[in-house]
Amino acid sequence: MVSAVFHSPAAAAASPATVTPVAIAVVAPEPTVTAKPAFDWGGLFMAVLPPVLGLVLLVLIWFAVSAATAGSIPSPLETARQAVVIFSDPFYRKGPNDQGVGWNVLMSLERVALGFGLAALVGIPAGFLIGRFDFLSRMFNPLISLLRPVSPLAWLPIGLLVFKGANPAAIWTIFICSIWPMIINTAVGVQRVPQDYMNVARVLNLSEWKIVTKILFPSVLPYMLTGVRLAVGTAWLVIVAAEMLTGGVGIGFWVWDEWNNLNVAHIIIAIFVIGVVGLLLEYALIKIATAFTFEEVKS
């Protein structure tokens, strides 16, 4: 407690010779103690319980289907035992057509990387040009609208005819199915750049290179990364089907080979492997896209 002493004017007027001090007590504010927020058990519950219930429901349906088919579809327990055997040595090699699931996944990822990389080298610059120049947009929009709905596997025979090999034909199929999302999303991003930015560039007499690197690229990057994410997801879907038709080493060929051996448990394991790898690719690209996406700060 802090005490302050003031002279009273009334007392001074009554007796000029005597001044009576008046004490006024000033109370200092008590320090505030911020309580720690309680742990959000409800949020954790809602984040964990629904996925767990979904997995439990999947396993129960799986058990029911296995029982209804009299064991033609392996049960989750039998599939789990087979998975332990497979993943105990995923990188074995016993010949060109008998390799572990790890080598098959890596070979499929290599094909996806090559086809997708070539599509990015062609599709992203093409999207910038189509979005930047109205003449090119009017020229190529009908072609894109015509070719984009074609099933990627319809391009596989063209690849086999031109490249005379299964591996380059599969890479060609990945290329042709990956290029459209990148072209379209990049072009849309360029067309949505505010006209004020372009007006400033015109006033400053910026070169086309500076317009692309300083204005268009930062603005278009979120759109471009969305196209990349869509393209990778499509490429991973297509490579499995392409490898079923072309053969060789790859996760798609592994699925088809296990079907020829009537090993349904291995097919189910391959389905989960394909799903997990696709999920990891999707998650990685979402994180990259989030890192380069900037939200406007509301005042």
matplotlib code that plots the C-alpha trace (Angstrom):
import matplotlib.pyplot as plt

x = [0.0, 1.3, 0.4, 0.3, -0.1, -1.9, -2.7, -6.3, -7.4, -10.3, -8.0, -5.6, -8.4, -9.7, -6.3, -3.6, -1.0, -1.9, -2.0, -3.6, -2.4, -4.9, -3.8, -5.2, -4.5, -3.7, -4.0, -1.6, -3.2, -2.8, -0.6, -2.7, -2.0, -2.8, -4.1, -2.7, -5.3, -6.6, -5.6, -8.2, -9.2, -12.3, -10.3, -8.0, -11.0, -12.5, -9.2, -8.4, -11.8, -13.4, -10.3, -10.1, -13.8, -13.4, -10.6, -12.5, -15.5, -13.3, -11.9, -15.4, -16.7, -13.6, -14.3, -17.9, -16.9, -14.3, -16.8, -19.5, -17.1, -16.0, -12.4, -12.0, -11.2, -8.5, -9.4, -7.5, -5.6, -4.4, -3.5, -1.6, 0.5, 1.3, 2.2, 4.7, 6.4, 6.5, 7.8, 10.4, 12.4, 11.0, 14.2, 15.0, 15.9, 15.5, 15.5, 14.3, 10.6, 10.8, 11.7, 10.5, 7.7, 10.2, 11.9, 8.6, 7.5, 10.8, 10.6, 7.0, 8.1, 11.0, 8.7, 6.3, 9.2, 10.5, 7.1, 6.0, 9.3, 9.0, 5.4, 6.5, 9.2, 6.7, 3.4, 4.4, 6.1, 3.2, 0.7, 2.5, 2.5, -1.2, -2.2, -0.1, -1.0, -4.6, -3.8, -2.1, -5.0, -7.5, -5.3, -4.7, -7.9, -9.8, -6.9, -6.7, -10.5, -10.3, -7.4, -7.8, -10.8, -9.1, -8.3, -4.5, -4.5, -5.7, -2.3, -0.4, -0.7, 0.6, 3.6, 4.3, 4.1, 6.4, 9.0, 9.0, 9.4, 7.2, 9.2, 9.2, 5.6, 4.7, 6.7, 4.9, 1.5, 2.5, 3.7, 0.5, -1.8, 0.3, 0.6, -3.0, -3.5, -0.2, -1.1, -4.6, -3.8, -0.8, -2.7, -5.6, -3.2, -1.6, -5.0, -6.0, -3.1, -4.6, -4.5, -3.1, 0.1, 0.5, -0.3, 2.5, 4.9, 3.8, 4.4, 7.8, 8.6, 9.7, 11.0, 9.0, 11.5, 11.1, 7.3, 7.5, 10.0, 8.9, 5.2, 3.7, 5.7, 5.1, 1.4, 0.9, 2.9, -0.1, -2.0, 1.0, 1.6, -2.1, -1.7, 1.5, -0.4, -3.2, -0.8, 1.2, -2.0, -3.2, 0.3, 0.3, -3.1, -2.2, 1.2, -0.5, -2.8, -0.1, 2.3, -0.5, -0.5, 3.2, 4.7, 8.2, 9.0, 6.6, 3.8, 1.2, 2.9, 3.3, -0.5, -1.1, 1.5, 0.0, -3.4, -2.0, -0.8, -4.2, -2.6, -5.4, -3.7, -0.8, -3.1, -4.8, -1.4, -0.4, -3.6, -2.7, 0.9, -0.4, -2.7, 0.0, 2.5, -0.2, -1.1, 2.5, 2.9, -0.2, 0.7, 4.2, 2.9, 0.2, 2.9, 4.9, 1.9, 1.0, 4.5, 4.1, 0.5, 0.1, -3.2, -4.2, -4.0, -7.3, -7.1]
y = [0.0, 3.5, 6.5, 10.1, 13.3, 16.3, 19.7, 20.5, 23.9, 24.1, 23.7, 26.3, 28.9, 28.3, 28.8, 30.4, 29.6, 25.9, 23.5, 20.2, 17.4, 15.0, 11.5, 9.7, 6.0, 4.9, 1.1, -0.4, -2.8, -6.5, -8.4, -10.4, -14.1, -15.6, -19.1, -21.7, -22.9, -26.4, -29.1, -29.5, -33.1, -32.6, -31.5, -34.5, -36.8, -35.5, -35.7, -39.3, -41.0, -40.6, -42.0, -44.9, -45.7, -45.5, -48.1, -50.3, -50.1, -51.1, -54.1, -55.2, -55.0, -56.8, -59.7, -59.9, -60.0, -62.7, -64.8, -64.3, -65.4, -68.5, -67.4, -66.4, -62.9, -63.4, -62.1, -59.2, -61.6, -63.7, -60.7, -59.3, -62.5, -62.3, -58.6, -59.5, -62.0, -59.5, -56.6, -58.7, -58.6, -56.0, -55.7, -59.3, -60.2, -63.6, -62.7, -59.9, -60.7, -61.8, -58.9, -57.5, -55.0, -52.3, -52.5, -52.5, -49.4, -47.6, -48.5, -47.1, -43.9, -43.6, -43.8, -41.3, -38.9, -39.0, -38.6, -35.9, -34.1, -33.9, -32.7, -30.0, -28.8, -28.5, -27.7, -24.9, -22.7, -23.5, -22.4, -19.1, -18.4, -19.4, -17.3, -14.3, -14.0, -13.9, -15.1, -18.3, -18.8, -18.7, -21.0, -23.8, -23.8, -25.9, -28.4, -28.7, -29.1, -31.9, -33.9, -33.5, -35.8, -38.7, -41.5, -41.7, -45.4, -44.6, -43.0, -46.1, -47.9, -44.7, -44.8, -48.4, -47.7, -44.7, -45.7, -49.5, -50.3, -50.8, -48.5, -45.4, -46.0, -46.0, -42.7, -41.2, -42.1, -40.4, -37.4, -36.9, -37.4, -35.0, -32.1, -30.9, -30.0, -28.0, -26.1, -25.3, -24.2, -22.2, -20.4, -19.6, -18.3, -15.9, -14.7, -13.9, -11.6, -8.2, -5.8, -3.1, -5.1, -5.2, -1.5, -0.7, -2.9, -1.1, 2.3, 1.2, -0.2, -3.6, -6.2, -9.4, -11.4, -9.1, -9.2, -13.0, -13.3, -10.4, -10.2, -13.3, -16.1, -15.1, -14.5, -17.7, -20.0, -21.2, -22.1, -23.8, -25.9, -26.9, -28.1, -30.0, -31.7, -32.8, -34.0, -36.2, -37.8, -38.5, -39.9, -42.3, -43.6, -44.1, -45.8, -48.8, -49.4, -48.8, -51.3, -53.9, -53.7, -53.2, -55.7, -55.5, -54.3, -52.0, -52.1, -52.4, -55.4, -56.9, -56.7, -58.3, -61.0, -61.9, -62.1, -64.6, -66.6, -66.3, -64.7, -62.4, -61.5, -60.0, -58.0, -56.5, -55.7, -54.0, -51.9, -50.7, -50.0, -48.0, -46.0, -45.2, -44.1, -41.9, -40.5, -39.6, -37.9, -35.9, -34.9, -33.8, -31.6, -30.1, -29.1, -27.5, -25.7, -24.4, -23.0, -20.9, -19.8, -16.5, -15.4, -11.8, -10.3, -8.8, -5.3]
z = [0.0, -1.0, 1.1, -0.3, 1.8, 0.4, 1.9, 2.4, 1.0, 3.5, 6.5, 5.1, 4.8, 8.3, 10.0, 7.9, 10.6, 10.8, 8.0, 8.7, 6.5, 5.1, 4.4, 1.4, 0.9, -2.6, -3.1, -5.7, -8.1, -7.3, -9.9, -12.3, -12.6, -15.9, -15.6, -17.9, -20.4, -19.7, -22.2, -24.9, -24.4, -26.5, -29.5, -29.1, -28.8, -32.0, -33.8, -32.9, -32.4, -35.9, -37.9, -35.4, -35.8, -39.6, -39.5, -37.2, -39.5, -42.5, -40.6, -39.6, -43.2, -44.3, -41.8, -43.0, -46.7, -46.0, -44.1, -46.8, -49.6, -47.6, -47.5, -51.1, -49.8, -47.1, -43.6, -42.0, -39.8, -42.6, -44.7, -41.7, -41.4, -45.1, -44.8, -42.0, -44.3, -47.3, -45.3, -43.4, -46.7, -49.1, -51.2, -52.1, -55.7, -57.2, -60.9, -63.1, -62.5, -58.9, -56.7, -53.4, -53.0, -52.1, -55.5, -57.3, -55.5, -56.2, -59.9, -60.1, -58.3, -60.8, -63.7, -62.1, -61.4, -65.0, -66.6, -64.1, -64.4, -68.2, -67.9, -65.4, -67.8, -70.6, -68.8, -66.5, -69.1, -71.5, -68.8, -68.3, -72.1, -72.5, -69.5, -70.5, -74.2, -75.3, -78.8, -77.5, -75.1, -77.9, -80.0, -77.5, -75.4, -78.0, -78.2, -74.4, -74.1, -76.8, -75.4, -71.7, -71.2, -73.1, -70.7, -70.1, -70.9, -74.4, -75.0, -74.0, -77.4, -79.1, -76.7, -77.4, -81.2, -81.1, -78.4, -79.1, -75.4, -72.3, -70.0, -72.2, -73.1, -69.4, -68.9, -71.9, -70.4, -67.1, -69.1, -71.0, -68.0, -65.8, -68.2, -68.3, -64.6, -64.6, -67.9, -66.8, -63.2, -64.2, -67.0, -64.6, -62.1, -64.6, -65.8, -62.2, -61.5, -60.7, -63.6, -61.4, -61.1, -64.9, -65.2, -62.8, -64.8, -67.9, -66.3, -65.1, -68.5, -67.1, -69.4, -70.0, -68.0, -64.9, -65.3, -65.2, -62.3, -60.1, -60.7, -62.3, -60.6, -57.0, -57.7, -59.7, -57.4, -55.3, -58.4, -59.9, -56.8, -56.8, -60.4, -59.4, -56.6, -58.9, -61.5, -59.1, -57.8, -61.3, -62.3, -59.3, -60.2, -63.9, -63.4, -61.6, -64.6, -67.1, -65.5, -65.4, -69.2, -70.0, -67.5, -66.0, -62.5, -60.8, -58.2, -61.0, -62.5, -59.0, -58.5, -61.9, -61.3, -57.9, -59.6, -62.1, -59.1, -57.4, -54.3, -53.2, -49.9, -51.7, -53.9, -50.9, -49.4, -52.7, -52.5, -49.0, -50.2, -53.2, -50.9, -48.3, -51.0, -52.6, -49.3, -48.5, -51.9, -51.4, -47.8, -48.9, -51.7, -49.5, -47.0, -49.8, -51.2, -47.7, -47.2, -50.4, -49.8, -48.1, -46.6, -46.5, -43.0, -42.1, -40.4]

ax = plt.figure().add_subplot(projection="3d")
ax.plot(x, y, z, "-o")
ax.set_aspect("equal")
plt.show()
